[in-house]
């Protein structure tokens, strides 16, 4: 279910653009948005320098660790922005024309790490804001489904090293997404979701 895609010079390392024709929202993917050398550089920096934490979550009568590591920058109680995060943020903003003031990093260490079906509707993020998702590292499947309409076919989107996915401002109202586990032997993936918090201060 694609609107169109641009494969011009894709094999030569140029950006591949895909616009998914979804009802009720917009969803745009840019593969190879960050060239391989930049992607390798950022992956190494973020993996080694980020103060990763593993949160716990209550499921029924048990407390279980989340199957991934996270870090928050910007916003209330967030970490101070690093130069590499600012550089990534500014490149994303220049491409989509949206200013972001908060970012959530997820570190999927291997195929056992995952995130369940959800929408990104945290109170601190406000409502009706776009979200920019950047991937460095191993390709993982990003699954998307409509919350109420059974006639809208679900999507399986492989998010590759250096890709940039822009979720429109109504995406979280109408759709859920998740990253499933995989039995394949794979390495780590780091995902950055840039957000707009109505309470966070401006970064620059």
N, C-alpha and C positions, 0 to 999 in steps of 0.2 A: 504494500500500500504506500507507494512513493508518488510524490508530485513530480519531481524531476531530480536528476543527479548530473553532476558535471565531472566527467572523468578526464578532462583535458590534462595531458602530461602527468597523469597519476603515477605511471610507472617510473617517472623521472623525479619523484619526490614532491610533486605539487599537491596542493590541497584538493581533496575530493569533497564536494558539497552535496548533501542529501537533505531534501525537505520532505518530511513525512506528512502525508495528507490526512491528518487526524481531525475529526469533528470536535468542536468545542475548545480547541486550543491550537498551539503551534509547537512543532518539535523539529529542530534543525541540527544536523550533524555535520561537522567538518573533520574529516579524517586527515591525518598528517598535518594538522594545524600547527603543531610544533614539530620542526624537523627532527630527524633522529638524533643528531648530535645534541640539540637542546633538550630533547626528551630524556636521553641518557643522563645528561648533566643534572637535570632537575630531579630525576628519580633517585640518583645517588645522594644528592644533597638532602632531600626530604627524608629519605629512609634513615640516614645516619644522624641528622641534626634535629629532627622533630622529637619533642618530649612525649612520646606516645603513652597513652593510658588505655587500660581495659576496664570498661564499666561492667557492673553487674545488673542483672534484670530479673525481676520476679516473674516466674511462670508457674501459675497455679500455687502450689505450696512449696516451691523450691526457688532458691536463689542461684542463678546460673550466670557465668561470665558471657558477655557478648562475644560472638564469634568474629571479632575483628578488633583492631586498635584504632583509637581516635585522637584527634587534637582539634581545639577550637582557637581561632584567632579573630580578634576584633569583637566588638559587642561587650555586653556586661560579663565580667569575669573571664573574658577571653585573653589569650596570650598576645604579646606585642608582635606586630607584623615584622617579618624578616624581609630582607631585601629581595630574596628570590621569590617570595610570595607576592610582593609588590610588583615585581617584573612580570610574573605570570598574570596577575590581575590586570595590569595595564594593557597587556596585549589582548586579553579577552575583551576588555571594555572597548578598546579601539575597534574591534571587529563587530561588536553587537550594539554599541551605542548606549550601553547601560552601565551605571556606576554602582559598584558593589562595596559594602563596608564590613563584610563578615565572611569567614570561610570555615567550613568544616572539612577536615581531612580524615579519610578512612584508609586504613592500612590492612589490606587483605593479604595475609602472610602466605597462604597457599590455597589449594582448592577446597579445604575444609572450612575456610572463612566465608561468611555470607551475610546477607541482610534480608529479612523477611519482607513480605508485601507491606507497603506503607505509602503514605504521602508525606511530603516535606511540609508539614503545617505546624511547626513549632511556634509558640506565641511570639518569641523574640524576632522571628523573621517577618512579622506582619502578614498581611494577606494580599493576594493578587500581585505578587512580584515575580518576575522571571528568575530562574536559577540557572547558572552556568556550571556545567560539570566537565572537568578536565581529568583525563586518565594518563598516568605514566606507569609503565611496567607491563605485566602480563595482560593479555586480552581476556576479558570476562564478559559473560552474557548479561545484558541489561534487558529485563523483561518488563513489558508495559501492558496494562489492561485497563479498560474503562470500568468505572465503578458501578455503573447501572445498566449500560447498553450492551446487550448480548449480541447485537448485530455488528458491533465494531470488533473486528478481528484483533487479537492480541499481537504484540510485536516482540520479536526477539532480535535485539540489536547488539552485535559484538562491538564493544568499546575497546579500541586498539590503542597502542602506545602513541601518545601525542595527540589523541583525539579531543575534540571540544564539542559537547552536546549542549544546546541551548533549549531549555524548557520554558515555554511561554507562560505568561502571568496567570493563566487560568488552568494550567496543567495539574496543579495539586488539588484543585477543586473537583476535577472530573476523572483523574487517572491515579492509579497506584503503580508502583514499580518495585522490583526486587532483583537482587543478585544471588542466584542459586549456588549451592555447592556443586562441585564437580569432582568426579573420581579420577580425572586426568592428573598426571604428575605435572604440576605447573609451579611457576615461581610467584613472586609477590606482585601485587598491584597496589598503587597508591591513587586514590581518587580525591579530587578537590571539588567541593560544591560551593561556589561563590553565591552569596545571598545578600539580600537587602534587609537590614534590621531598622525598624522605625525608631529604636532607642539608641543605636550605636552612633558614636561620633564619627565625623568625616575623617578619612585616612589622610587625604591630601587635598 
